[in-house]
Amino acid sequence: MIRNRIAAIAATAAAASLLLTACNGTGASDAAASAGSALQSLNFNSGTAKQNEAAPKTGDWANSPGKPAAAPAAKKWVQLSAAQAGDLNPVVVNGAGFTLYRFDNDTADPSKSNCNGDCATTWPPVVVAPGGKIFIDGVDKSDVGVVKRDDGNLQVTVGGWPVYRFSKDLKPGDTNGQGVGGTWFGVTPDGQKAGVADEETAGTATSVTLSDEPNFGDPSEGLAGSGCQNAARDDSASSLQASGTLKIWSEKDCKGESKVVEGNIADLAAIGFDNTISSVFFG
């Protein structure tokens, strides 16, 4: 009899433990599964909304400056374009040309937005309806996702980071949200902080290999030293390899258009610099 009672108590305790584990563990997995299902329901299209003939007064075009996307028409599609806005290059902008930001208090793995209430009024989240479209222009599809917000909306993520607009950006190209509170930064096409590499790590590379073909194919040439170095064969590179950060320029003697890059870049076309490098600068 005693053994039967002990066995019954143990079985009850085990069942309670399993129930508690399920209650504690399914929230995160359910959220991930929900986001994954929502992502599969979305339609990805290469190019811009205009190139894909999106309907007027929908998507990003229907999203008033400084305001959250509320009307269903404004949630039909989102455009993610790699571009330049102010001093940020590259940075992701939407279809109307407004800068998109990431928040240090969010998390990317797993994706989670911690900007709600008044925060979400100041920083309107970039949202899309289930079954909606995402136009990708210079942003890799593998870096794009969605996460379910506390209010049930699907927020777009880049590199796992939920992305937002800033209510005080009132015209395309504004970057008034950059560096606000030391936690808000423009988002790069792979989810990094725009503009930060230039400020924190520029000049760490001392050499670079420029290859004529994507994915580091030959022929190639190497540059090394300090300061500005001209390429022997300008406007030829389609990929580069470097250990650290350097600045690439479109003209000799470090003039013209420039970009700060870090590490290896397998396809310079992805950042708009294919067959464009004429010189580089090492700090």
Buried (B, 14 or more C-beta within 10 A) or exposed (E): EEEEEEEEEEEEEEEEEEEEEEEEEEEEEEBBEBBEEBBEEBEEBEEBBEEBEBEEEBBBBBBEBBEBBBEEBBBBBBBBBBBBBBEBBBBBBBBBBBBBBBBEEBBBEEBBBEBEEEBBEBBBBBBBBEEBBBBBBBBBEEBBBBBBBEEEBBBBBBBBBBBBBBBEBEEBBBBEBBBBEEEBBBBBBBBBBBBBBBEEBBBBBBBBBBBBBBEBEEEBBEBEEEEBBBBEEBEBBBBBBBEBBBBBBBBEEBEEEBBBBBEBBBEBBBBBBBEBBBBBBBB
